[in-house]
Amino acid sequence: MVLLIEHNMNKNIFFQDIQKSLFNGRLNNSQKRGIDNKLTAFDIYDIVDVRWQAYMLATCYHETARAMQPIEEIGKGAGRPYGKKIKHNRTVYYHPDKLYFGRGDVQLTWYENYELMGKLLKYPLLKYPELALEPDISARIMIEGMTKGVSNRGDFTGVSLEDYFNYHKEDPINARRIINGLDQAKLISGYYYRFLYAIIISKE
Protein backbone atom coordinates (compact mmCIF):
# COMPACT_ATOMS: atom_id res chain seq x y z
CA MET A 1 0.00 0.00 0.00
CA VAL A 2 1.36 3.39 -1.00
CA LEU A 3 1.64 5.91 1.82
CA LEU A 4 4.63 8.17 1.96
CA ILE A 5 7.35 8.69 -0.64
CA GLU A 6 10.10 10.93 0.65
CA HIS A 7 11.73 11.87 -2.66
CA ASN A 8 11.27 15.28 -4.25
CA MET A 9 8.99 15.36 -7.27
CA ASN A 10 10.43 15.63 -10.78
CA LYS A 11 7.68 17.84 -12.18
CA ASN A 12 8.78 17.34 -15.78
CA ILE A 13 8.11 13.61 -15.47
CA PHE A 14 4.84 14.24 -13.63
CA PHE A 15 3.50 16.70 -16.20
CA GLN A 16 4.62 14.56 -19.15
CA ASP A 17 2.75 11.57 -17.78
CA ILE A 18 -0.55 13.29 -16.93
CA GLN A 19 -0.46 15.17 -20.23
CA LYS A 20 -0.75 11.78 -21.93
CA SER A 21 -3.00 9.96 -19.47
CA LEU A 22 -5.43 12.73 -18.49
CA PHE A 23 -5.18 15.68 -20.88
CA ASN A 24 -5.24 14.06 -24.32
CA GLY A 25 -1.69 15.16 -25.04
CA ARG A 26 -2.46 18.85 -24.44
CA LEU A 27 -1.67 20.42 -21.08
CA ASN A 28 -1.74 24.20 -21.29
CA ASN A 29 0.05 26.74 -19.11
CA SER A 30 -3.06 27.64 -17.13
CA GLN A 31 -3.65 23.99 -16.24
CA LYS A 32 0.00 23.58 -15.27
CA ARG A 33 -0.12 26.67 -13.05
CA GLY A 34 -3.26 25.39 -11.37
CA ILE A 35 -1.74 22.00 -10.68
CA ASP A 36 1.53 23.51 -9.50
CA ASN A 37 -0.36 25.77 -7.10
CA LYS A 38 -1.99 22.73 -5.53
CA LEU A 39 1.31 20.85 -5.32
CA THR A 40 2.77 23.86 -3.51
CA ALA A 41 -0.22 23.90 -1.14
CA PHE A 42 0.34 20.22 -0.37
CA ASP A 43 3.87 21.10 0.74
CA ILE A 44 2.73 24.12 2.78
CA TYR A 45 0.01 22.19 4.61
CA ASP A 46 2.06 19.01 5.02
CA ILE A 47 -0.03 16.72 2.81
CA VAL A 48 2.54 13.94 2.50
CA ASP A 49 0.38 10.90 1.72
CA VAL A 50 0.58 10.66 -2.06
CA ARG A 51 -2.85 9.02 -2.17
CA TRP A 52 -4.39 12.13 -0.58
CA GLN A 53 -2.56 14.29 -3.11
CA ALA A 54 -3.78 12.14 -6.01
CA TYR A 55 -7.38 12.09 -4.82
CA MET A 56 -7.50 15.85 -4.34
CA LEU A 57 -6.06 16.39 -7.82
CA ALA A 58 -8.59 13.92 -9.24
CA THR A 59 -11.42 15.74 -7.48
CA CYS A 60 -10.26 19.10 -8.81
CA TYR A 61 -9.89 17.60 -12.30
CA HIS A 62 -13.53 16.53 -12.18
CA GLU A 63 -15.01 19.55 -10.38
CA THR A 64 -13.31 22.11 -12.64
CA ALA A 65 -13.91 20.19 -15.89
CA ARG A 66 -10.13 19.71 -16.27
CA ALA A 67 -9.34 23.43 -15.94
CA MET A 68 -7.35 22.72 -12.75
CA GLN A 69 -8.05 26.32 -11.76
CA PRO A 70 -10.75 27.61 -9.38
CA ILE A 71 -13.93 28.22 -11.37
CA GLU A 72 -17.46 29.53 -10.88
CA GLU A 73 -20.30 27.07 -11.24
CA ILE A 74 -21.90 27.23 -14.68
CA GLY A 75 -25.24 28.96 -14.27
CA LYS A 76 -24.22 30.33 -10.86
CA GLY A 77 -26.66 28.11 -9.00
CA ALA A 78 -29.65 28.77 -11.24
CA GLY A 79 -32.40 26.26 -10.50
CA ARG A 80 -30.72 25.07 -7.29
CA PRO A 81 -31.68 26.02 -3.72
CA TYR A 82 -28.30 27.62 -3.01
CA GLY A 83 -28.77 29.77 -6.11
CA LYS A 84 -31.26 31.81 -4.08
CA LYS A 85 -30.88 33.67 -0.79
CA ILE A 86 -31.76 30.59 1.19
CA LYS A 87 -29.65 28.85 3.80
CA HIS A 88 -29.20 25.10 3.93
CA ASN A 89 -31.87 24.94 6.65
CA ARG A 90 -34.18 26.75 4.19
CA THR A 91 -34.37 30.01 6.14
CA VAL A 92 -34.10 33.17 4.06
CA TYR A 93 -31.18 35.57 4.53
CA TYR A 94 -30.90 39.21 3.43
CA HIS A 95 -27.32 40.07 4.38
CA PRO A 96 -24.80 39.80 2.89
CA ASP A 97 -26.39 40.51 -0.46
CA LYS A 98 -24.57 37.56 -2.07
CA LEU A 99 -25.31 34.18 -3.59
CA TYR A 100 -23.33 31.16 -2.45
CA PHE A 101 -23.18 29.04 -5.58
CA GLY A 102 -20.23 26.79 -6.40
CA ARG A 103 -16.81 28.40 -6.53
CA GLY A 104 -13.27 27.13 -6.38
CA ASP A 105 -11.39 23.91 -7.00
CA VAL A 106 -14.11 21.83 -5.29
CA GLN A 107 -17.17 24.03 -5.81
CA LEU A 108 -17.95 25.37 -2.34
CA THR A 109 -21.73 25.93 -2.02
CA TRP A 110 -24.32 27.13 0.53
CA TYR A 111 -24.28 30.05 2.96
CA GLU A 112 -23.36 27.84 5.92
CA ASN A 113 -20.34 26.33 4.17
CA TYR A 114 -18.92 29.73 3.21
CA GLU A 115 -19.53 30.88 6.77
CA LEU A 116 -17.82 27.87 8.33
CA MET A 117 -14.84 27.88 5.98
CA GLY A 118 -14.39 31.60 6.51
CA LYS A 119 -14.27 31.11 10.29
CA LEU A 120 -11.89 28.16 10.11
CA LEU A 121 -9.46 29.76 7.68
CA LYS A 122 -9.97 33.37 8.79
CA TYR A 123 -11.08 34.74 5.44
CA PRO A 124 -14.20 36.95 5.01
CA LEU A 125 -15.79 34.44 2.66
CA LEU A 126 -19.34 35.26 3.67
CA LYS A 127 -18.89 38.92 2.77
CA TYR A 128 -16.63 38.27 -0.21
CA PRO A 129 -17.45 34.79 -1.58
CA GLU A 130 -15.40 35.53 -4.69
CA LEU A 131 -12.30 34.99 -2.52
CA ALA A 132 -12.96 31.28 -3.02
CA LEU A 133 -11.74 31.82 -6.58
CA GLU A 134 -8.28 32.96 -5.46
CA PRO A 135 -5.94 30.03 -6.23
CA ASP A 136 -4.17 29.94 -2.86
CA ILE A 137 -7.40 30.33 -0.89
CA SER A 138 -9.20 27.79 -3.05
CA ALA A 139 -6.47 25.21 -2.53
CA ARG A 140 -6.61 25.78 1.22
CA ILE A 141 -10.42 25.38 1.21
CA MET A 142 -10.02 22.09 -0.67
CA ILE A 143 -7.45 20.80 1.81
CA GLU A 144 -9.38 21.92 4.88
CA GLY A 145 -12.65 20.51 3.57
CA MET A 146 -11.24 17.17 2.47
CA THR A 147 -9.02 16.48 5.51
CA LYS A 148 -9.58 16.72 9.25
CA GLY A 149 -7.54 19.91 9.27
CA VAL A 150 -8.30 22.78 11.66
CA SER A 151 -11.73 21.48 12.61
CA ASN A 152 -10.64 17.84 13.07
CA ARG A 153 -13.41 16.69 10.70
CA GLY A 154 -14.16 16.65 6.99
CA ASP A 155 -15.93 19.97 6.68
CA PHE A 156 -17.82 19.32 3.45
CA THR A 157 -19.76 16.18 4.46
CA GLY A 158 -18.32 15.04 7.80
CA VAL A 159 -15.92 12.46 6.34
CA SER A 160 -12.36 13.04 5.18
CA LEU A 161 -9.40 11.53 3.36
CA GLU A 162 -8.25 10.05 6.67
CA ASP A 163 -11.33 7.82 6.58
CA TYR A 164 -10.61 6.33 3.15
CA PHE A 165 -6.82 6.42 2.77
CA ASN A 166 -4.93 5.22 5.83
CA TYR A 167 -2.67 2.37 6.95
CA HIS A 168 -5.52 -0.12 6.60
CA LYS A 169 -7.51 1.17 3.65
CA GLU A 170 -7.29 2.60 0.15
CA ASP A 171 -10.84 3.27 -1.05
CA PRO A 172 -11.07 5.85 -3.86
CA ILE A 173 -14.64 4.81 -4.67
CA ASN A 174 -16.17 5.65 -1.30
CA ALA A 175 -13.83 8.63 -0.92
CA ARG A 176 -16.25 10.46 -3.21
CA ARG A 177 -18.50 10.73 -0.13
CA ILE A 178 -16.12 13.49 1.04
CA ILE A 179 -17.64 15.72 -1.66
CA ASN A 180 -20.90 14.42 -3.09
CA GLY A 181 -22.19 10.97 -2.18
CA LEU A 182 -21.17 8.43 -4.81
CA ASP A 183 -21.80 10.74 -7.76
CA GLN A 184 -19.34 9.78 -10.54
CA ALA A 185 -17.31 7.83 -7.96
CA LYS A 186 -15.95 5.22 -10.39
CA LEU A 187 -14.97 7.85 -12.94
CA ILE A 188 -13.08 9.92 -10.37
CA SER A 189 -11.45 6.76 -9.02
CA GLY A 190 -9.98 6.25 -12.49
CA TYR A 191 -8.57 9.78 -12.46
CA TYR A 192 -7.15 9.10 -9.00
CA TYR A 193 -5.13 6.10 -10.17
CA ARG A 194 -3.70 8.05 -13.11
CA PHE A 195 -2.63 10.95 -10.90
CA LEU A 196 -1.24 8.51 -8.33
CA TYR A 197 0.86 6.71 -10.92
CA ALA A 198 2.25 10.01 -12.20
CA ILE A 199 3.17 11.12 -8.68
CA ILE A 200 4.89 7.83 -7.90
CA ILE A 201 7.01 7.68 -11.07
CA SER A 202 7.96 11.34 -10.66
CA LYS A 203 9.40 10.60 -7.20
CA GLU A 204 11.47 7.52 -8.04
Buried (B, 14 or more C-beta within 10 A) or exposed (E): EEEEBEEEBEEEBBBBBBBEBBBEEEBEEEBBEBBBBBBEBBEEBEBEBBBBBBBBBBBBBBBBEBBBBBBBBEEEBEEBEBBBBBBEEEEEBEEBEBBBBBBBBBBBBBBBBBBBBBEBBEBEBBEBBEBBBBBEBBBBBBBBBBBBBBBEBBBBBEBBBBBBBBEEEBBBEBBBBBBBEEEBBEEBBBBBBBBBBBBBEBBE
